[in-house]
Amino acid sequence: MTARHRLLAAFVAALWGGNFLAIHYGLEHFPPLFLAGLRMLVIAIPTLLFVPRPQVPTKWLVGYGLGFGTVQFLFLFVAMDVGMPTGLASLVLQASAPFTVLLGALFLREKLSVRQGVGIGLAVLGLAAIAFSRAQSAALLPVLLTLCGALGWAFGNLCSRLAGPPKPMHLTLWMCVIPPIPLIGASLLTEGPWAGVRALGAAFSLDGLPGLGALVYLSVLATIVGSGIWTWLMRRYPAGVVAPYSLLVPVVGIALAALVLGERPSVTELVAAVVIVGGVLLGTPRPARVDPAEVVGTEEPAAPRAA
């Protein structure tokens, strides 16, 4: 993985770290399932009108939309709504990285080195410490819901990689077409038919501006920009190379939650965070030599060399 692509992966981690603060403010103004569906709907409508459908198998497009866009955010938003702290959510959701690496090894037969295995093992150990700590205070349910969201993210990662889109941004945009129906449908059934409509109307007032700003951040920066870059990186590199960078997200998420919301994680959670970040650094493969032709900013893979 080149230095420029490592920086892009770190940039996505920063965007997604701020994502959790945006979710926090968004949930103060919108019901969780309606907010999850609305963030995708505002992208889906212009996508259907103006963006050509990506030339990928339908099953991988739908799988990406269901895993990354539906299951992940359904469980994450509900978890935060029922008490998952913002900073801690940014940490626990990164279970998607070991999930992705393990699923990549299981279904795509990507080789897992000893170094990667140790790093992922450390990350899992840190996540287990978080779950154990929360279980002692009877707050385990939000953690389990967040882990379900992480598993959805991992399946979405694999589907986006298997799709192999020639234009990754088109796949990212069309992924957003899938989640609105199941998410808004679930909102109508569980949150009521008018809860979301009332919240949306109130968003266009002075008091509702933070919620509206959160919606813009979630839709444009976190989804279009962040997911677009992430999909492009997943297209170029094995899942085990890219996925561990998502473990850097909680560094931003926990810091923002502490600075803006005044959250103070426990000693166990701080130690676990250090272990998880150490796991990503250890679990990321050492950079291999890259042919200069492969570093040029084209989306098409380089032609294979003759034997």
Phi, psi and omega in degrees: 000125184288164180298320180297321181286330174295320178295322176297318179297320178292324177297318177297320178300321178293317178299315182287335174294318176291340179304323184288326175294320177297319177298317179305310181289325178297321181288345174284346184239337184233149168297147189299313183290324178294318178297317180298318179288322182294321180300327179277325183296321182291342174267323185297319184297305178294332178297313180298328184277325192235346186252126177298144178295135180295144181277073180225158177302137183302324184296326180282326175298312180295319179298319178297314181295322180286317182288300185287314189270335185255296185298315182303307188280332174301308183289321181296312183294320178294319179301314180291329179290331182261012170125004178289119179300147186302308181296319180293324177300319180296334179278310186292326180298340182285003168300345176302330181294304176296326176300316182295316181297316181292320177293325177296320178291324184284313187262329181257357180057036174283134184288137179251113181286164178299318180299315177298317181300319178295316180298314178296323177299319177298318180298316179296321178299317178296318179295322178296323178296320177298313181298318180296317180299317181290326180297329180291338181252019177059030180241037185282329185304312179301326178294315180296320177298319179294323177295325175296321175297321179296322178293322176299318178300316182298316178296323176297320177302314182293320180295320180294326178289318180291333178296325178054054186289136173293334177233091187303324181297325177296321178295317180300315181293317181287336173302327182288349178286334186284313191290330187304320183296307179294324183287312180290327174299316177295324177296316179299322183284323188254331183256350179099153185288341186248351183300313180292321180297316178297318180295321180293320178296320180289339181295334181268044175227172182298317181291336183270357183301320177301321178294320179293319177297322177297319179297318179296316180298313182298320185281311189274302187284309184288320186270302185290306184288305184297309182292328178297313177296318182298316179297320179297318179292320179296333178289326186271333188232158175300152181303323182291343178275319186274315189305320182300339179293338178295340178289349175279348181303315182296339176301315177287315183299314180292320180297315180294320179296324178289317183287318187267318185258351180074019178290138179235101180295153179289168178300319179300317181293323178292316178297318179298321179298318178296318179296318182294314179296321175299324178296320180292322180294321179283327185278349178279123181300149176296141182297135176268162175295134184242132175298134181307329181296335182275350182267346178298141189286050174261155181269341180277136177295151181294150179292144181294146178286152175289149182290000000 
